[in-house]
Amino acid sequence: MNKLLNIGLAALLLVSCKSIKDLPEGAPDIIKRKELSEQVIAAENRFNTLRVVGTGHYDDGKSSQSFRLEIRVLHDSLIWLDVADPLLGIKVARAMVYKDSVAFINRLEKKFFTGKVEDLQKRFKLDFGFNTLQSILSANQLFPVSEQQFELYYRPGAYLLSDFNPDPKGEEEGMEKYFGKEKFRQVYIDPENYKPAVQVQREPAFGKSYTVENKDVSTYEDSLKYPGTIELTYTLNETTKVRIEPRKVSADEDGLNFPFNIPSSYARMR
């Protein structure tokens, strides 16, 4: 009986040593997939309202612009954005994004837009729906990384959750088993705070991809874990980059409102 027990312990030790040996240099500690999911869920920012004040930068390869930015989010209802000149603080534009519609005013040109989210997406070359945009601005996960779809891998300085094998060497079918799959998604989790550090979605069949990077995450008074920089890169024929650098982040402020009106003198955008 003792002999069998010793053999079992030895086998377990060999498996453990092999697992540790196979980890890349600089990889975080081994963790159970379920435990990682629990930690990630616990680290999510939860709020009724969120307010972010800072600066932003937009670059579509042909033109670029810096601006002051204020974002207000009413959870699962609307997103309010206010854009101002970076030097003078003059109000330039304001938008209200709902789940199925959007309203936008350009104060400089005295024009407005109301309609479907998809129509405004084409204008700004950013193909995001309400839920994805809310997750980006909340610094939370973009994808429901269920254990059935996303496997756990180890990378230097990060846990990687991927819905495909990022290194299929040794697999007989290799990447062939993913033929017909439209979306390939990955989330790199920071082992220090369990927030998504990098999130990637690629759609090779449509030539489309986007990456969201959360850098320098800090913990605020409201227990919010929020990045010092959010960088978004979106590619569809052309590449568009947006960078947000918050200087103030707060949740559930008393009396936070979402003012928006379209002056009667404004003309509709065409």
C-alpha angles and dihedrals in degrees: 000000000000089000091055090047092052091049090051093049091048091051091049090050092051092051091048093048091049091051092050092045092052093055115104118249112275094021117148123251119292112268135180114255092235093050091051090052090051092050092049092050091048090052094054117118109245123191146137092222130014128194124194123181122184145090133301142195130206125195126171096173093259101057137009134198138183122208147164112258139197121185127190122185127194100197114256091348116069147343120218120199128186122187126194139178109276095228108030098028092228111162109251108171144352132197140187116203119195129179093267107013145032139207123201136178128195106204095188094056094029092232135131140200131203126174145078122348090238092062093055090044090063092050094054097032093235115122102201131136125214097267094050092047091048091051092049092050091044091052089233134128117294096204133049094243099200119181090241093061107027123058124202120245132170125237132172105286096354149066111235122212110192134171089212134040105266091200109035095173109139094025111118094219095037111184092340091093088066095060107129093026108128102190129045113190135185136177123195109205121206106231091210098061104004091235121137106265096181129010123188134186122181128186104186095178090061098035089240132133142151137192128198118196124191112197134187098006115204132186115239130203092267089058088255115152103210133166125245087221133024114195121190124189118185125182129191110143086318131039122241122189128195125183125190121192111187121204097176129031126174139162132217097002115187114253097007108163138182108226116192135155136156113227113233090234093062119104124223116257116246 
